[in-house]
Amino acid sequence: MSAVEDRRQLATIEATSAPSAGVATETMAALYQMPVPVAATRAELVASLTAIDGFVAMAEGWDGYGAARVAEAAAANAKKALGTLLAVTPCPDLSPNPNGTISLEWESESGYAVLEIGNSRFSFYIKVGAYRAYSVAGDAGDISITLAQQISGSLFPRPRQNGAQIASVITFPSYVRSAY
């Protein structure tokens, strides 16, 4: 199955999350049809959803220090967010937190981002480069495609196209002469 077909299937799987995120289903499906080099595949989504189910199955005190269980509501919010985010971002690292929330983390040479999702709220932090950072928090059901675009655009920028490639200047020592 091609990456484009994977994105189309993901659009159908998670189209129900688009209206609540403020994005029309047609727009969401169109995003999956775009050639986005960093978007996650269907297999990555399935693996992520399975990991979240595993977090819910962990017993109270799973970390050996009295960690809270990951609640069904937090897991449902994380799954819904993944359906939105993975349209344009690569698959994040997932981890349960001792307070019962789930963290989604992305890292690249450009920086890193962390999205923590709970039963009713989320918090998001992104740091790009040495100084640019910001955070936002809100209702867990309000995680939108805009957040995904921020992650993708800041941490995984697309190469420039249509002749606008970044040029490198190559300097040769004085004893090297052109062949022409």
CYANA upper distance limits for C-alpha pairs under 8 A (distance plus 0.5 A):
  1 MET  CA      5 GLU  CA      6.74
  1 MET  CA      6 ASP  CA      7.25
  2 SER  CA      6 ASP  CA      6.74
  3 ALA  CA      7 ARG  CA      6.74
  3 ALA  CA     41 THR  CA      6.94
  4 VAL  CA      8 ARG  CA      6.78
  4 VAL  CA     32 TYR  CA      7.46
  4 VAL  CA     33 GLN  CA      6.32
  4 VAL  CA     34 MET  CA      8.06
  4 VAL  CA     35 PRO  CA      7.49
  5 GLU  CA      9 GLN  CA      6.71
  5 GLU  CA     33 GLN  CA      8.45
  6 ASP  CA     10 LEU  CA      6.69
  6 ASP  CA     41 THR  CA      6.14
  6 ASP  CA     42 ARG  CA      5.68
  7 ARG  CA     11 ALA  CA      6.66
  7 ARG  CA     32 TYR  CA      5.03
  7 ARG  CA     33 GLN  CA      6.91
  7 ARG  CA     40 ALA  CA      8.42
  7 ARG  CA     41 THR  CA      7.05
  7 ARG  CA     42 ARG  CA      7.41
  7 ARG  CA     87 ALA  CA      7.50
  8 ARG  CA     12 THR  CA      7.00
  8 ARG  CA     29 ALA  CA      7.06
  8 ARG  CA     32 TYR  CA      6.01
  8 ARG  CA     33 GLN  CA      6.73
  9 GLN  CA     13 ILE  CA      6.66
  9 GLN  CA     42 ARG  CA      7.73
 10 LEU  CA     14 GLU  CA      6.57
 10 LEU  CA     32 TYR  CA      8.01
 10 LEU  CA     41 THR  CA      8.46
 10 LEU  CA     42 ARG  CA      6.61
 10 LEU  CA     83 GLY  CA      7.90
 10 LEU  CA     87 ALA  CA      8.18
 11 ALA  CA     15 ALA  CA      5.88
 11 ALA  CA     28 MET  CA      7.04
 11 ALA  CA     29 ALA  CA      5.59
 11 ALA  CA     32 TYR  CA      6.76
 11 ALA  CA     87 ALA  CA      8.24
 12 THR  CA     29 ALA  CA      7.94
 13 ILE  CA     83 GLY  CA      8.42
 14 GLU  CA     18 ALA  CA      7.86
 14 GLU  CA     80 LYS  CA      8.00
 14 GLU  CA     83 GLY  CA      5.72
 14 GLU  CA     84 THR  CA      7.79
 15 ALA  CA     19 PRO  CA      8.32
 15 ALA  CA     25 THR  CA      6.24
 15 ALA  CA     28 MET  CA      7.52
 15 ALA  CA     29 ALA  CA      8.00
 16 THR  CA     20 SER  CA      8.28
 16 THR  CA     25 THR  CA      8.15
 17 SER  CA     21 ALA  CA      6.85
 17 SER  CA     80 LYS  CA      6.65
 17 SER  CA     81 ALA  CA      8.49
 17 SER  CA     83 GLY  CA      7.49
 17 SER  CA     84 THR  CA      7.31
 18 ALA  CA     22 GLY  CA      6.92
 18 ALA  CA     23 VAL  CA      5.61
 18 ALA  CA     24 ALA  CA      6.57
 18 ALA  CA     25 THR  CA      6.11
 18 ALA  CA     28 MET  CA      7.01
 18 ALA  CA     84 THR  CA      7.50
 19 PRO  CA     23 VAL  CA      5.89
 19 PRO  CA     24 ALA  CA      6.15
 19 PRO  CA     25 THR  CA      7.01
 20 SER  CA    141 GLY  CA      7.78
 20 SER  CA    142 ASP  CA      7.71
 21 ALA  CA    141 GLY  CA      7.80
 21 ALA  CA    142 ASP  CA      6.16
 21 ALA  CA    143 ILE  CA      6.83
 21 ALA  CA    144 SER  CA      5.41
 21 ALA  CA    145 ILE  CA      7.76
 22 GLY  CA    144 SER  CA      7.63
 23 VAL  CA     27 THR  CA      7.01
 23 VAL  CA     28 MET  CA      7.17
 23 VAL  CA    144 SER  CA      8.31
 23 VAL  CA    145 ILE  CA      7.98
 24 ALA  CA     28 MET  CA      6.88
 25 THR  CA     29 ALA  CA      6.66
 26 GLU  CA     30 ALA  CA      6.58
 27 THR  CA     31 LEU  CA      6.79
 28 MET  CA     32 TYR  CA      7.22
 28 MET  CA     87 ALA  CA      8.36
 29 ALA  CA     33 GLN  CA      7.10
 30 ALA  CA     34 MET  CA      7.03
 31 LEU  CA     87 ALA  CA      7.15
 31 LEU  CA     88 VAL  CA      8.00
 32 TYR  CA     36 VAL  CA      8.41
 32 TYR  CA     87 ALA  CA      6.37
 32 TYR  CA     88 VAL  CA      8.29
 36 VAL  CA     88 VAL  CA      7.12
 37 PRO  CA    158 ARG  CA      8.25
 38 VAL  CA     88 VAL  CA      7.09
 38 VAL  CA     89 THR  CA      6.15
 38 VAL  CA     90 PRO  CA      5.58
 38 VAL  CA    152 SER  CA      8.06
 38 VAL  CA    156 PHE  CA      7.59
 39 ALA  CA     86 LEU  CA      6.35
 39 ALA  CA     87 ALA  CA      6.13
 39 ALA  CA     88 VAL  CA      5.00
 39 ALA  CA     89 THR  CA      5.08
 39 ALA  CA     90 PRO  CA      5.26
 39 ALA  CA     91 CYS  CA      8.01
 40 ALA  CA     44 GLU  CA      6.58
 40 ALA  CA     45 LEU  CA      7.44
 40 ALA  CA     86 LEU  CA      5.84
 40 ALA  CA     87 ALA  CA      7.28
 40 ALA  CA     88 VAL  CA      7.78
 40 ALA  CA     89 THR  CA      6.78
 40 ALA  CA     90 PRO  CA      5.14
 40 ALA  CA     91 CYS  CA      5.82
 41 THR  CA     45 LEU  CA      6.92
 42 ARG  CA     46 VAL  CA      6.70
 43 ALA  CA     47 ALA  CA      6.68
 44 GLU  CA     48 SER  CA      6.61
 44 GLU  CA     91 CYS  CA      6.95
 45 LEU  CA     49 LEU  CA      6.64
 45 LEU  CA     82 LEU  CA      8.02
 45 LEU  CA     83 GLY  CA      8.34
 45 LEU  CA     86 LEU  CA      8.00
 45 LEU  CA     91 CYS  CA      7.91
 46 VAL  CA     50 THR  CA      6.66
 47 ALA  CA     51 ALA  CA      6.71
 48 SER  CA     52 ILE  CA      6.82
 48 SER  CA     91 CYS  CA      8.38
 48 SER  CA     94 LEU  CA      7.93
 49 LEU  CA     53 ASP  CA      6.85
 49 LEU  CA     79 LYS  CA      6.86
 50 THR  CA     54 GLY  CA      6.81
 51 ALA  CA     55 PHE  CA      6.92
 51 ALA  CA     94 LEU  CA      8.14
 52 ILE  CA     56 VAL  CA      7.05
 52 ILE  CA     75 ALA  CA      6.69
 52 ILE  CA     78 ALA  CA      8.31
 52 ILE  CA     79 LYS  CA      8.06
 52 ILE  CA     94 LEU  CA      8.39
 53 ASP  CA     57 ALA  CA      6.93
 53 ASP  CA     75 ALA  CA      7.83
 54 GLY  CA     58 MET  CA      7.08
 55 PHE  CA     69 ARG  CA      8.40
 55 PHE  CA     70 VAL  CA      6.67
 55 PHE  CA     96 PRO  CA      6.76
 56 VAL  CA     69 ARG  CA      7.23
 56 VAL  CA     70 VAL  CA      5.54
 56 VAL  CA     71 ALA  CA      6.78
 56 VAL  CA     72 GLU  CA      7.09
 56 VAL  CA     75 ALA  CA      7.47
 58 MET  CA     62 TRP  CA      6.59
 58 MET  CA     69 ARG  CA      7.07
 58 MET  CA     70 VAL  CA      8.14
 59 ALA  CA     69 ARG  CA      6.66
 60 GLU  CA     66 GLY  CA      7.19
 60 GLU  CA     67 ALA  CA      6.62
 60 GLU  CA     68 ALA  CA      5.89
 60 GLU  CA     69 ARG  CA      5.45
 61 GLY  CA     65 TYR  CA      6.40
 61 GLY  CA     66 GLY  CA      4.34
 61 GLY  CA     67 ALA  CA      4.84
 61 GLY  CA     68 ALA  CA      6.67
 61 GLY  CA     69 ARG  CA      7.82
 62 TRP  CA     66 GLY  CA      7.56
 62 TRP  CA     67 ALA  CA      6.49
 62 TRP  CA     68 ALA  CA      8.29
 62 TRP  CA     69 ARG  CA      8.09
 63 ASP  CA     67 ALA  CA      6.35
 63 ASP  CA     98 PRO  CA      7.79
 66 GLY  CA     98 PRO  CA      8.23
 67 ALA  CA     97 ASN  CA      8.20
 67 ALA  CA     98 PRO  CA      4.76
 67 ALA  CA     99 ASN  CA      6.73
 67 ALA  CA    100 GLY  CA      7.75
 68 ALA  CA     98 PRO  CA      6.13
 68 ALA  CA     99 ASN  CA      5.88
 68 ALA  CA    100 GLY  CA      5.48
 69 ARG  CA     98 PRO  CA      8.26
 69 ARG  CA     99 ASN  CA      8.26
 69 ARG  CA    100 GLY  CA      5.74
 70 VAL  CA     74 ALA  CA      7.07
 70 VAL  CA     75 ALA  CA      7.46
 70 VAL  CA     96 PRO  CA      7.55
 70 VAL  CA     97 ASN  CA      8.47
 70 VAL  CA     99 ASN  CA      8.47
 70 VAL  CA    100 GLY  CA      4.74
 70 VAL  CA    101 THR  CA      6.53
 70 VAL  CA    102 ILE  CA      7.94
 71 ALA  CA     75 ALA  CA      6.86
 71 ALA  CA    100 GLY  CA      7.01
 71 ALA  CA    101 THR  CA      8.35
 71 ALA  CA    119 ASN  CA      7.48
 72 GLU  CA     76 ALA  CA      6.55
 72 GLU  CA    119 ASN  CA      8.43
 73 ALA  CA     77 ASN  CA      6.65
 73 ALA  CA    118 GLY  CA      7.97
 73 ALA  CA    119 ASN  CA      5.39
 73 ALA  CA    120 SER  CA      8.12
 74 ALA  CA     78 ALA  CA      6.63
 74 ALA  CA    100 GLY  CA      8.19
 74 ALA  CA    101 THR  CA      6.71
 74 ALA  CA    102 ILE  CA      7.54
 74 ALA  CA    117 ILE  CA      6.82
 74 ALA  CA    118 GLY  CA      5.04
 74 ALA  CA    119 ASN  CA      4.69
 74 ALA  CA    120 SER  CA      7.80
 75 ALA  CA     79 LYS  CA      6.63
 75 ALA  CA    102 ILE  CA      7.89
 75 ALA  CA    118 GLY  CA      8.40
 75 ALA  CA    119 ASN  CA      8.42
 76 ALA  CA     80 LYS  CA      6.67
 77 ASN  CA     81 ALA  CA      6.61
 77 ASN  CA    117 ILE  CA      7.37
 77 ASN  CA    118 GLY  CA      7.77
 77 ASN  CA    119 ASN  CA      7.60
 77 ASN  CA    120 SER  CA      8.44
 77 ASN  CA    140 ALA  CA      6.64
 77 ASN  CA    141 GLY  CA      7.08
 78 ALA  CA     82 LEU  CA      6.64
 78 ALA  CA    102 ILE  CA      7.48
 78 ALA  CA    117 ILE  CA      6.62
 78 ALA  CA    118 GLY  CA      8.43
 79 LYS  CA     83 GLY  CA      6.87
 80 LYS  CA     84 THR  CA      7.18
 80 LYS  CA    141 GLY  CA      8.46
 81 ALA  CA     85 LEU  CA      6.47
 81 ALA  CA    141 GLY  CA      8.38
 81 ALA  CA    143 ILE  CA      6.62
 81 ALA  CA    144 SER  CA      8.24
 82 LEU  CA     86 LEU  CA      6.09
 83 GLY  CA     87 ALA  CA      7.55
 84 THR  CA    143 ILE  CA      8.27
 84 THR  CA    144 SER  CA      7.12
 84 THR  CA    145 ILE  CA      6.39
 84 THR  CA    148 ALA  CA      7.93
 85 LEU  CA     89 THR  CA      6.48
 85 LEU  CA    144 SER  CA      8.07
 85 LEU  CA    145 ILE  CA      6.72
 85 LEU  CA    147 LEU  CA      8.00
 85 LEU  CA    148 ALA  CA      5.33
 86 LEU  CA     90 PRO  CA      6.71
 86 LEU  CA     91 CYS  CA      6.90
 86 LEU  CA    148 ALA  CA      8.04
 87 ALA  CA    148 ALA  CA      8.36
 88 VAL  CA    148 ALA  CA      6.71
 88 VAL  CA    149 GLN  CA      7.04
 88 VAL  CA    152 SER  CA      6.91
 89 THR  CA    148 ALA  CA      6.68
 89 THR  CA    149 GLN  CA      8.01
 89 THR  CA    151 ILE  CA      7.40
 89 THR  CA    152 SER  CA      5.72
 90 PRO  CA    106 TRP  CA      8.48
 90 PRO  CA    152 SER  CA      8.34
 91 CYS  CA    106 TRP  CA      8.32
 92 PRO  CA    104 LEU  CA      6.00
 92 PRO  CA    105 GLU  CA      5.59
 92 PRO  CA    106 TRP  CA      5.59
 93 ASP  CA    103 SER  CA      8.43
 93 ASP  CA    104 LEU  CA      6.11
 93 ASP  CA    105 GLU  CA      5.52
 93 ASP  CA    106 TRP  CA      7.00
 94 LEU  CA    102 ILE  CA      7.57
 94 LEU  CA    103 SER  CA      6.18
 94 LEU  CA    104 LEU  CA      5.30
 94 LEU  CA    105 GLU  CA      7.02
 95 SER  CA    102 ILE  CA      6.28
 95 SER  CA    103 SER  CA      5.75
 95 SER  CA    104 LEU  CA      7.29
 96 PRO  CA    100 GLY  CA      7.34
 96 PRO  CA    101 THR  CA      6.57
 96 PRO  CA    102 ILE  CA      5.09
 96 PRO  CA    103 SER  CA      6.76
 97 ASN  CA    101 THR  CA      5.77
 97 ASN  CA    102 ILE  CA      6.32
 97 ASN  CA    103 SER  CA      7.45
100 GLY  CA    118 GLY  CA      7.57
101 THR  CA    116 GLU  CA      7.03
101 THR  CA    117 ILE  CA      6.05
101 THR  CA    118 GLY  CA      5.06
101 THR  CA    119 ASN  CA      7.92
102 ILE  CA    116 GLU  CA      6.11
102 ILE  CA    117 ILE  CA      5.80
102 ILE  CA    118 GLY  CA      7.09
103 SER  CA    114 VAL  CA      7.19
103 SER  CA    115 LEU  CA      6.09
103 SER  CA    116 GLU  CA      4.81
103 SER  CA    117 ILE  CA      6.83
104 LEU  CA    114 VAL  CA      6.28
104 LEU  CA    115 LEU  CA      5.60
104 LEU  CA    116 GLU  CA      6.86
105 GLU  CA    112 TYR  CA      7.87
105 GLU  CA    113 ALA  CA      6.22
105 GLU  CA    114 VAL  CA      5.06
105 GLU  CA    115 LEU  CA      6.92
106 TRP  CA    112 TYR  CA      6.02
106 TRP  CA    113 ALA  CA      5.73
106 TRP  CA    114 VAL  CA      7.11
107 GLU  CA    111 GLY  CA      6.40
107 GLU  CA    112 TYR  CA      4.74
107 GLU  CA    113 ALA  CA      7.03
107 GLU  CA    155 LEU  CA      7.66
108 SER  CA    112 TYR  CA      6.74
108 SER  CA    155 LEU  CA      6.36
108 SER  CA    156 PHE  CA      7.50
109 GLU  CA    155 LEU  CA      7.97
110 SER  CA    128 VAL  CA      6.16
110 SER  CA    129 GLY  CA      6.24
110 SER  CA    154 SER  CA      7.69
110 SER  CA    155 LEU  CA      5.71
110 SER  CA    156 PHE  CA      7.95
111 GLY  CA    126 ILE  CA      8.09
111 GLY  CA    127 LYS  CA      6.00
111 GLY  CA    128 VAL  CA      4.90
111 GLY  CA    129 GLY  CA      6.19
111 GLY  CA    154 SER  CA      8.48
111 GLY  CA    155 LEU  CA      6.45
112 TYR  CA    126 ILE  CA      6.32
112 TYR  CA    127 LYS  CA      6.02
112 TYR  CA    128 VAL  CA      7.12
112 TYR  CA    155 LEU  CA      7.33
113 ALA  CA    124 PHE  CA      7.86
113 ALA  CA    125 TYR  CA      6.09
113 ALA  CA    126 ILE  CA      4.62
113 ALA  CA    127 LYS  CA      6.83
113 ALA  CA    151 ILE  CA      7.55
114 VAL  CA    124 PHE  CA      6.22
114 VAL  CA    125 TYR  CA      5.83
114 VAL  CA    126 ILE  CA      6.93
115 LEU  CA    122 PHE  CA      7.52
115 LEU  CA    123 SER  CA      6.35
115 LEU  CA    124 PHE  CA      4.94
115 LEU  CA    125 TYR  CA      7.09
116 GLU  CA    122 PHE  CA      6.02
116 GLU  CA    123 SER  CA      5.81
116 GLU  CA    124 PHE  CA      6.89
117 ILE  CA    121 ARG  CA      6.76
117 ILE  CA    122 PHE  CA      4.96
117 ILE  CA    123 SER  CA      7.25
117 ILE  CA    140 ALA  CA      6.91
118 GLY  CA    122 PHE  CA      6.52
118 GLY  CA    140 ALA  CA      7.41
119 ASN  CA    140 ALA  CA      7.77
120 SER  CA    139 ASP  CA      6.36
120 SER  CA    140 ALA  CA      5.63
120 SER  CA    141 GLY  CA      7.96
121 ARG  CA    137 ALA  CA      7.75
121 ARG  CA    138 GLY  CA      6.09
121 ARG  CA    139 ASP  CA      4.92
121 ARG  CA    140 ALA  CA      4.85
121 ARG  CA    141 GLY  CA      8.35
122 PHE  CA    137 ALA  CA      5.99
122 PHE  CA    138 GLY  CA      5.98
122 PHE  CA    139 ASP  CA      6.54
122 PHE  CA    140 ALA  CA      5.51
123 SER  CA    135 SER  CA      7.83
123 SER  CA    136 VAL  CA      6.39
123 SER  CA    137 ALA  CA      4.69
123 SER  CA    138 GLY  CA      7.16
124 PHE  CA    135 SER  CA      5.86
124 PHE  CA    136 VAL  CA      5.74
124 PHE  CA    137 ALA  CA      6.54
125 TYR  CA    133 ALA  CA      7.88
125 TYR  CA    134 TYR  CA      6.37
125 TYR  CA    135 SER  CA      4.74
125 TYR  CA    136 VAL  CA      7.15
126 ILE  CA    133 ALA  CA      6.07
126 ILE  CA    134 TYR  CA      6.22
126 ILE  CA    135 SER  CA      6.89
126 ILE  CA    151 ILE  CA      8.24
127 LYS  CA    131 TYR  CA      7.98
127 LYS  CA    132 ARG  CA      6.28
127 LYS  CA    133 ALA  CA      4.63
127 LYS  CA    134 TYR  CA      7.18
128 VAL  CA    132 ARG  CA      5.74
128 VAL  CA    133 ALA  CA      6.59
128 VAL  CA    154 SER  CA      7.23
128 VAL  CA    155 LEU  CA      7.54
138 GLY  CA    142 ASP  CA      7.43
139 ASP  CA    143 ILE  CA      8.08
143 ILE  CA    147 LEU  CA      7.35
144 SER  CA    148 ALA  CA      7.49
145 ILE  CA    149 GLN  CA      6.69
146 THR  CA    150 GLN  CA      6.74
147 LEU  CA    151 ILE  CA      6.84
148 ALA  CA    152 SER  CA      6.59
149 GLN  CA    153 GLY  CA      6.21
150 GLN  CA    154 SER  CA      6.33
151 ILE  CA    155 LEU  CA      6.23
151 ILE  CA    156 PHE  CA      7.87
152 SER  CA    156 PHE  CA      5.43
152 SER  CA    157 PRO  CA      6.95
153 GLY  CA    157 PRO  CA      5.35
153 GLY  CA    158 ARG  CA      7.96
159 PRO  CA    165 GLN  CA      7.93
160 ARG  CA    164 ALA  CA      6.13
160 ARG  CA    165 GLN  CA      5.77
160 ARG  CA    166 ILE  CA      7.99
161 GLN  CA    165 GLN  CA      6.81
172 PHE  CA    176 VAL  CA      6.72
